[in-house]
Amino acid sequence: MNVSIAGDASTTRVREGYSIDEQALARWMREHIPDFQGPMQLAQFSGGQSNPTFKISTPRRNYVLRRKPPGPLLKGAHAVDREARVMSALHDSGFPVPKVHALCTDSEVIGSWFYVMDWVEGRVFWDASVRAVSRHDRRQIFDQMNCTIARLHRIDPVAAGLGDYGRPGNYFQRQIGRWSTQYFEDVEAGRDPRMDRAIEWLTANIPPDDETSLIHGDFRIDNMMFDAEQPRLIAVLDWELSTLGHPGADFAYHAMMYRMPPHIVAGLCGAHLSALGIPSEEDYLAAYCRRRGRAEMPGYDYYIAFNFFRLAAIFHGIKGRLIRGTASSAQAGERVAVLPELFELTATQVERAGA
């Protein structure tokens, strides 16, 4: 399956600091990917805040390469091996992800671990309001996203071969610990009292529900590929943050778009939803709950507050990488510029959840 992993996303020459030994890569491709034939050309996607992503073009077909960034890395970050594993398992089960051809854990080949997957041809929408399509197609796109995340959360991790993909239970305690530790340890990126208060409140108010499922971790409209002509979701991308975790938290991260300004990440805050044909936040949550066979989602506002904190911690990490010179995306500076606003949004959601 040929897929444009970036649809509207632009590619550029490989940026300084991210060069790849193309001869070494071509040798590895010939040894590990059936039917690979050169010559090949490399280009780098402008997006991708964590793991640098490249297009490999050949006369017969195209591929996508995801690698760990060069330089010193935080423990547990940039887990391309986990991305490759979960995508392979999901592809085998019929879930819409690109096919992974091979994973390389030999850093001597191009300087860091990487994997190669199919290039998928389709559309990526960077604007959550999807103004480029008709009102009818827009409603269908939102229904497709809602259906797909509910389908993901219904997958049996054990049956999919992912029973050991994470630790079941205590999801919020572990995640708050992980992201707060990364926040506190990234000394170069600094501290903010709003984040400090959010960490304290979230830790003290974890909901009692402890459900576990396979979760994506970054389920946003710009991490999905849609058919070039139809409002049909054909691939979910960027699985670096996937694990076994709380499905309510995963859905709330996705639904965070309703409270997110569009200049930070793909958000709907301020959009005229009914005029656009986009369901309200309440209706979107209700549709997901119906698909999961439940009447409501207790703790939803806590899950939203947690996800604003988590996104702020991720952007804080981007700031640290930018300072250290290891930020993989040309857009890293834009993420860092909105970090103070994201800290304030986190504080607002914590206040709302605690009201």
C-alpha positions as MATLAB code, in Angstrom:
seq = 'MNVSIAGDASTTRVREGYSIDEQALARWMREHIPDFQGPMQLAQFSGGQSNPTFKISTPRRNYVLRRKPPGPLLKGAHAVDREARVMSALHDSGFPVPKVHALCTDSEVIGSWFYVMDWVEGRVFWDASVRAVSRHDRRQIFDQMNCTIARLHRIDPVAAGLGDYGRPGNYFQRQIGRWSTQYFEDVEAGRDPRMDRAIEWLTANIPPDDETSLIHGDFRIDNMMFDAEQPRLIAVLDWELSTLGHPGADFAYHAMMYRMPPHIVAGLCGAHLSALGIPSEEDYLAAYCRRRGRAEMPGYDYYIAFNFFRLAAIFHGIKGRLIRGTASSAQAGERVAVLPELFELTATQVERAGA';
ca = [
       0.000    0.000    0.000;
       1.514    3.307   -1.053;
       0.720    6.071    1.388;
       1.609    9.712    1.580;
       2.476    9.828    5.230;
       2.185   13.518    5.010;
      -0.420   14.407    2.438;
      -0.143   18.160    2.729;
       3.043   17.942    4.787;
       6.101   19.383    3.127;
       9.473   17.733    2.753;
      12.802   19.498    2.526;
      16.402   18.570    2.059;
      17.755   16.647    5.017;
      18.500   19.312    7.611;
      21.906   19.954    9.079;
      22.645   17.560   11.896;
      20.297   14.854   10.566;
      22.277   13.542    7.617;
      22.125    9.828    6.828;
      24.764    7.689    5.162;
      22.674    6.839    2.108;
      24.983    4.099    0.885;
      24.841    2.334    4.257;
      21.061    2.720    4.343;
      20.699    1.358    0.805;
      22.765   -1.712    1.729;
      20.570   -2.323    4.776;
      17.394   -1.853    2.709;
      18.569   -4.410    0.140;
      19.294   -6.920    2.916;
      16.087   -6.450    4.943;
      13.304   -5.238    2.644;
      12.099   -7.618   -0.082;
      11.887   -6.139   -3.582;
      13.790   -2.979   -2.623;
      15.592   -1.503   -5.599;
      17.509    1.755   -5.835;
      18.560    4.297   -6.622;
      16.939    6.200   -3.790;
      16.550    9.803   -2.732;
      16.027   11.092    0.811;
      13.965   14.072    1.983;
      13.005   15.093    5.509;
       9.509   15.940    6.675;
       9.180   19.370    8.239;
       6.893   18.004   10.979;
       7.646   15.442   13.653;
       8.679   16.976   16.963;
      10.361   13.909   18.439;
      11.536   11.269   15.986;
      12.937   12.639   12.702;
      10.955   11.299    9.744;
      12.161   10.899    6.160;
      10.728   10.025    2.771;
      12.692    7.440    0.784;
      11.879    7.704   -2.922;
      12.791    5.001   -5.433;
      11.707    4.473   -9.044;
       9.392    1.595   -8.024;
       7.882    2.755   -4.730;
       8.314    5.076   -1.787;
       8.926    4.387    1.894;
       9.003    6.304    5.175;
      11.883    6.067    7.671;
      11.515    7.033   11.351;
      14.656    7.239   13.456;
      15.799    8.256   16.905;
      17.322   11.742   16.838;
      21.067   12.130   17.209;
      22.671   13.353   20.406;
      22.034   12.627   24.100;
      18.468   11.397   24.781;
      16.295   11.172   27.873;
      15.776    7.639   29.168;
      12.794    5.920   27.544;
      12.234    8.648   24.954;
      12.159    8.240   21.154;
      11.217    4.542   21.316;
      11.086    3.737   17.610;
      11.220    0.031   18.446;
       7.907    0.350   20.321;
       6.383    2.241   17.393;
       7.411   -0.511   15.003;
       6.122   -3.257   17.296;
       2.663   -1.813   17.916;
       2.130   -0.865   14.268;
       3.112   -4.353   13.115;
       0.662   -5.958   15.549;
      -2.166   -3.588   14.622;
      -1.572   -3.996   10.886;
      -1.862   -7.755   11.299;
      -5.216   -7.271   13.077;
      -6.630   -5.079   10.298;
      -6.415   -1.757   12.139;
      -5.582    1.182    9.801;
      -1.818    1.673   10.116;
       0.988    1.563    7.520;
       2.822   -1.726    7.120;
       6.211   -1.818    8.869;
       8.849   -3.538    6.727;
      11.769   -3.765    9.151;
      13.313   -2.363   12.330;
      17.043   -1.682   12.725;
      18.509   -1.665   16.249;
      22.098   -1.419   15.044;
      23.138    2.197   15.610;
      26.189    1.664   13.403;
      24.071    1.671   10.212;
      22.938    5.320   10.190;
      23.844    6.466   13.712;
      20.634    5.567   15.579;
      17.817    3.007   15.626;
      15.180    3.332   12.911;
      12.386    1.520   11.109;
      11.026    1.627    7.578;
       7.317    1.496    6.736;
       5.001    1.986    3.782;
       4.357    5.391    2.300;
       0.574    5.920    2.373;
      -1.101    8.175   -0.200;
      -3.828   10.382    1.206;
      -4.632   13.601    3.038;
      -3.508   14.917    6.417;
      -5.539   17.780    7.861;
      -3.550   20.181   10.023;
      -6.620   22.287   10.817;
      -9.038   20.552   13.215;
     -11.954   22.457   11.703;
     -11.171   20.807    8.317;
     -12.339   23.834    6.340;
     -10.991   22.381    3.076;
     -13.886   19.898    2.778;
     -17.682   20.090    2.590;
     -19.902   20.223    5.674;
     -21.076   16.650    4.971;
     -17.522   15.319    4.637;
     -16.461   17.206    7.756;
     -19.125   15.447    9.833;
     -18.047   12.099    8.367;
     -14.396   12.780    9.182;
     -15.246   13.419   12.835;
     -17.357   10.277   12.934;
     -14.463    8.298   11.443;
     -12.065    9.581   14.100;
     -14.541    8.802   16.882;
     -15.199    5.323   15.525;
     -11.477    4.568   15.105;
     -10.402    5.536   18.617;
     -13.302    3.540   20.076;
     -12.221    0.588   17.913;
      -8.657    0.905   19.197;
      -9.845    0.808   22.801;
     -11.898   -2.341   22.113;
      -8.835   -4.296   20.923;
      -7.743   -7.070   23.273;
      -4.023   -6.379   23.841;
      -3.308  -10.030   24.697;
      -5.001  -11.301   21.526;
      -3.010   -8.733   19.509;
       0.274   -9.940   21.021;
       0.658   -6.763   23.068;
      -0.188   -8.037   26.528;
       3.253   -6.942   27.784;
       3.279   -3.631   25.897;
       2.859   -1.704   29.149;
       1.920   -2.149   32.775;
      -1.815   -2.401   33.470;
      -3.222   -0.281   36.274;
      -2.105    2.905   38.057;
      -1.915    4.694   34.710;
      -2.299    8.243   35.995;
       0.088    7.748   38.881;
       2.745    6.356   36.555;
       2.212    8.936   33.825;
       2.200   11.906   36.182;
       5.385   10.504   37.686;
       6.991   10.036   34.283;
       6.191   13.470   32.866;
       6.779   15.372   36.089;
      10.176   13.683   36.499;
      11.095   14.619   32.935;
       9.880   18.171   33.624;
      11.862   18.500   36.857;
      15.028   16.913   35.443;
      15.152   19.062   32.307;
      16.967   21.840   34.119;
      17.852   23.754   30.942;
      14.158   24.202   30.100;
      13.383   25.744   33.495;
      10.358   25.567   35.816;
       6.942   27.253   35.972;
       4.801   27.589   39.143;
       1.606   26.744   37.199;
       3.086   23.399   36.201;
       4.265   22.779   39.736;
       0.720   23.374   41.071;
      -0.821   21.201   38.342;
       1.463   18.306   39.237;
       0.531   18.647   42.896;
      -3.247   18.750   42.224;
      -3.277   15.946   39.649;
      -1.279   13.689   41.954;
      -3.681   14.302   44.846;
      -6.915   13.816   42.864;
      -6.458   10.688   40.709;
      -9.905    9.155   39.935;
     -10.587    5.662   41.322;
     -11.426    4.114   37.907;
      -8.456    2.029   36.720;
      -9.481    0.685   33.294;
      -6.751   -0.506   30.906;
      -6.636   -0.786   27.105;
      -4.221   -0.212   24.248;
      -3.895    3.553   23.767;
      -2.313    5.695   21.063;
      -1.134    8.559   23.256;
      -1.187   11.255   20.539;
      -4.511   10.733   18.755;
      -4.899   14.069   16.915;
      -6.375   14.772   13.493;
      -2.921   15.698   12.146;
      -1.656   12.224   13.106;
      -4.203   10.572   10.814;
      -4.350    9.941    7.098;
      -7.593   10.200    5.141;
      -8.452    8.909    1.685;
      -7.594   11.379   -1.068;
     -11.206   11.593   -2.268;
     -13.509   10.176    0.418;
     -13.958   11.157    4.096;
     -12.496    7.822    5.151;
      -9.683    7.339    7.671;
      -7.034    5.067    6.158;
      -4.069    5.282    8.566;
      -3.266    6.337   12.120;
       0.320    7.571   12.418;
       2.918    8.450   15.080;
       2.662    5.695   17.719;
       5.682    6.727   19.807;
       3.583    7.423   22.921;
       1.412    4.316   22.659;
       1.192    1.911   25.603;
      -1.263    0.049   27.774;
      -3.141    2.767   29.596;
      -6.431    4.371   30.473;
      -8.769    4.667   27.457;
     -10.570    7.647   29.009;
      -7.285    9.541   29.151;
      -6.562    8.642   25.513;
      -9.983    9.816   24.361;
      -9.710   13.008   26.432;
      -6.375   13.803   24.783;
      -8.145   13.522   21.428;
     -11.155   15.559   22.632;
      -8.813   18.196   24.054;
      -9.094   19.770   20.584;
     -12.414   21.289   21.675;
     -10.624   23.392   24.319;
      -7.384   23.972   22.401;
      -6.599   27.178   20.455;
      -5.721   26.252   16.867;
      -2.369   28.066   16.923;
      -0.986   25.676   19.568;
      -1.938   22.341   18.010;
      -4.914   21.352   15.857;
      -7.720   22.857   17.962;
     -11.341   23.973   17.741;
     -11.496   26.597   20.476;
     -13.431   29.580   19.067;
     -14.806   27.690   16.026;
     -18.527   27.865   15.137;
     -19.096   24.113   15.418;
     -22.741   23.895   14.351;
     -22.108   26.011   11.239;
     -19.189   23.753   10.335;
     -21.175   20.559   10.902;
     -18.840   19.474   13.705;
     -20.452   17.765   16.714;
     -20.272   19.525   20.061;
     -17.828   18.270   22.676;
     -20.739   16.784   24.621;
     -22.133   14.967   21.566;
     -18.688   13.729   20.545;
     -18.092   12.315   24.025;
     -21.558   10.698   24.001;
     -20.868    9.042   20.628;
     -17.625    7.555   21.940;
     -19.364    6.293   25.083;
     -22.078    4.627   22.981;
     -19.431    2.885   20.919;
     -17.778    1.677   24.113;
     -21.114    0.498   25.526;
     -21.327    2.917   28.443;
     -23.608    5.769   29.455;
     -20.998    8.352   30.497;
     -17.360    8.963   31.367;
     -16.862    9.905   35.034;
     -13.679   11.884   35.581;
     -13.683   13.358   32.058;
     -12.636   16.869   33.190;
      -9.778   15.367   35.212;
      -8.657   13.454   32.120;
      -8.701   16.700   30.109;
      -6.671   18.544   32.776;
      -4.171   15.678   32.887;
      -3.726   15.852   29.126;
      -3.108   19.598   29.095;
      -0.417   18.993   31.720;
       1.023   16.122   29.675;
       1.129   18.197   26.478;
       2.771   21.040   28.374;
       5.392   18.583   29.636;
       5.999   17.388   26.060;
       6.433   20.974   24.810;
       8.690   21.645   27.796;
      10.815   18.720   26.620;
      10.930   20.229   23.121;
      12.229   23.437   24.709;
      14.999   21.485   26.391;
      15.936   19.746   23.149;
      15.917   23.066   21.307;
      18.310   24.507   23.887;
      20.553   21.426   23.593;
      20.404   21.481   19.791;
      18.653   18.104   19.393;
      15.109   19.251   18.459;
      14.211   17.237   15.346;
      11.576   19.553   13.858;
      11.932   22.896   12.156;
       8.720   23.825   14.010;
      10.232   23.280   17.460;
      10.637   27.015   18.000;
       6.912   27.543   17.393;
       6.086   24.946   20.066;
       8.376   26.629   22.563;
       6.897   30.074   21.820;
       3.409   28.973   22.952;
       4.618   27.120   26.059;
       3.682   29.931   28.501;
       0.149   29.980   27.064;
      -0.039   26.210   27.380;
       1.004   26.453   31.027;
      -1.885   28.896   31.566;
      -4.359   26.614   29.780;
      -3.209   23.750   31.984;
      -3.899   25.835   35.083;
      -7.365   26.727   33.749;
      -8.288   23.077   33.123;
      -7.031   22.034   36.548;
      -9.230   24.727   38.082;
     -12.226   23.548   36.020;
     -11.697   19.914   37.008;
     -11.406   20.863   40.667;
     -14.485   23.097   40.729;
];
